[in-house]
Each structure stands twice: as C-alpha cells, then as structure tokens.
Amino acid sequence: MTADATDVVLTLDEVHDLSFRVLTRHGMSDAHADAIARVITQGQRDECHSHGIYRLLVCTRSLRIGKVNPRAEPTLRDVSASIVAVDAHYGFSLLAFETGLPVLLEKARRQGIAAMAINHCFHFSALWPEVEAIAREGLVGLAMNPSHSWVAPAGGKQPVFGTNPLAFAWPRPGREPFAFDFATSAIARGDIELHARQGKAIPSHWAIDSEGRPTTDAQAALQGAMQTFGGHKGSALAAMIELLAGALIGDLTSMESQAFDEGAGATPCHGELLIALDPKVFLGDGYEAGLARAEKLFGAVTGQGARLPSQRRFDARGRSMRDGVKIPRALYDDVLALLD
C-alpha cells in the first residue's frame, strides 16, 4: 500500500519478514538473519532511517564481497567474575551480542558491574537496541565500538578515527529508558551515504574533502574525511573509544579495520565493549531513593520544556507501531531487487 507516489507503507512484521528473506536469500543462517532483522525493524520503527532497511543494502554488499561469515556460531569465554568475551568468528555482531547478553546480566547482578567484549565481528547497527535491552532488565547499559577510519582528528586532515558511537541507557521502571546513542563524528556515516544517494547537500561542518576543505558535497565528503562533533571534545572521546573498544579488548582500531578491509568496501570489522551496572547492588537499601533522584533530574529537564535524549525516537516508535512505517519507493524497490 502506498502513502503517496514516493512512499510504501509496511507493518513492522512486514519489515522483519522482508529483512529476514533478503538476508537468508544471500546465504545468512536463520539465527543471524533473525537477530539482524529484528534490529533493522527497530531502526525503521524508530525512524532512524540510516539504520533501517537501508542497512540491507550494506549487509548484502558485505556478504557478496565474502568478508563476512554468514553462518558463524559465536563462542563464549569466561574471562573473570565480571568479564565475558564473545568471539563472533567474523560474523555480524548482533547474534554474538544475544549469545553473551544473559551472561553479562548474570555477572552484573552478582558483582554490581560487568563487561562484555565482542571480538572479531562485523558491525553495522546502532547501539541503542543493545543498551535498551540491558535497561529493560533493570540495569544501566553502556556500549561503544570503533569502525573504519573515516574521521579526521580535530585540527587534522587525514582520517584516523571511526565514527565511534557511544550509547547509554538508564532504566525507568514502567517507562521508556533514558537513553542516548550518538557517533563521536559530527553525524553518522550512513546519513552522509543517504544524502549522497539522494543527491542532497550536507552541512559544511560534517566533513572535509580530500584537500581538507569543508564541503557540502556528500560524495566529496565520502572521498575525504568526516569531522568530529564538538571539535577537540569529540576527538578525545573518539580516541577513548579506540582504546577501550579496540586496544583494551584485543581487537582492531579503526585504522586497522580499514586496512583489514583491503579496499573491499565491506562493513567495518572490529570489536565492541559493553558494560552493565546493577543499581540494586550499588544502592542496596537506597535503590528506590536512587531511582527517585534520577526522576527528579529528568523532571528538571522536561519541566522547562526541554527534551530528553531519544524522545523523538520514542514518539516515532508509537506512530510506527500504530500506523506502520513509510519507506521511500526507490529504496523499497532496491531492497526487493535483492531477492532476485
């Protein structure tokens, strides 16, 4: 059913079904396809268009290139009382996350804080589905990962960092969590790709061209380097993520991931670090008071008309669950072509 000449309306079940069929058509195991289809559906549901069904084009390209193992079975390694590692064996990251999540939660509830390293994974997705999954269990979640070296450090002209997202979620019983997920680059790489695909100009602070000059041309930006957000502050955070989710967990930095790609243009291969904290262990008898203190903070924000992070995404979630999602006709046709 079409909303107008340029949009196709799908239910969330139809988005999942389409995603699953595309992925299995290209050789992915049912377990991987289901894990990825659910996250793609969440992205489309929340109107995060660069992480919705557009990502099927990215995933299938990586599968065709042959870099990704489409049937890899993640394995767990119990590192310590508070650390678990999951080897994705060069598959996509999401099944590895689901494999390790129960162990991460159990360790966090026992120790108060726990970390999970996901190694040797190809990562294309947003991080908010992962930290929201932790928050739904009543825990605080933090996640981060490097990517390909697409981003220049503040004051530089050559790419060193990845887009290096950072995500956080605080549980709010009976409500959507307080959550944020943002790249340490000025914008997500996928947003520039979508602008290039649609022939749209980008803001000049997003990227520089191959000569190091600010550009509004999305294609020139893809050939040059992205910028960090907030200048030196974003640059410092990007470096921190390279260290914590690369060097610390024994996995690739963004520069190493780019070299590993060998010009193939696949999804970045690297690691991911997740941290879970249990407020009940930290607070003990003060648990309810701690949650109330957080709610007072959130109220001080919203009480003056400001918006909490992710509120627009949660609003979109409600609309999509009620009305379905709109997919641009050209993108929908490109995705359908993947089934041929």
HELIX and SHEET records of a PDB file:
HELIX    1   1 LEU A   12  ARG A   25  1                                  14    
HELIX    2   2 ASP A   30  ARG A   45  1                                  16    
HELIX    3   3 HIS A   49  HIS A   51  5                                   3    
HELIX    4   4 TYR A   54  ILE A   65  1                                  12    
HELIX    5   5 SER A   93  GLN A  111  1                                  19    
HELIX    6   6 TRP A  128  ALA A  135  1                                   8    
HELIX    7   7 ARG A  189  GLN A  198  1                                  10    
HELIX    8   8 ALA A  218  GLN A  223  1                                   6    
HELIX    9   9 HIS A  232  GLU A  242  1                                  11    
HELIX   10  10 LEU A  243  ALA A  247  3                                   5    
HELIX   11  11 SER A  254  ASP A  261  1                                   8    
HELIX   12  12 PRO A  279  LEU A  283  1                                   5    
HELIX   13  13 GLY A  284  GLY A  286  5                                   3    
HELIX   14  14 TYR A  287  THR A  302  1                                  16    
HELIX   15  15 GLN A  311  ASP A  323  1                                  13    
HELIX   16  16 ARG A  329  ALA A  337  1                                   9    
SHEET    1   A 3 THR A   2  ASP A   4  0                                        
SHEET    2   A 3 ASP A   7  LEU A  10 -1                                        
SHEET    3   A 3 VAL A 325  PRO A 328 -1                                        
SHEET    1   B 7 THR A  75  SER A  80  0                                        
SHEET    2   B 7 ILE A  83  PHE A  92 -1                                        
SHEET    3   B 7 ILE A 113  PHE A 122  1                                        
SHEET    4   B 7 CYS A 269  LEU A 277 -1                                        
SHEET    5   B 7 VAL A 140  MET A 144 -1                                        
SHEET    6   B 7 LEU A 166  TRP A 170 -1                                        
SHEET    7   B 7 PHE A 178  PHE A 182 -1                                        
SHEET    1   C 2 ALA A 207  ILE A 208  0                                        
SHEET    2   C 2 ALA A 225  MET A 226 -1                                        
END                                                                             
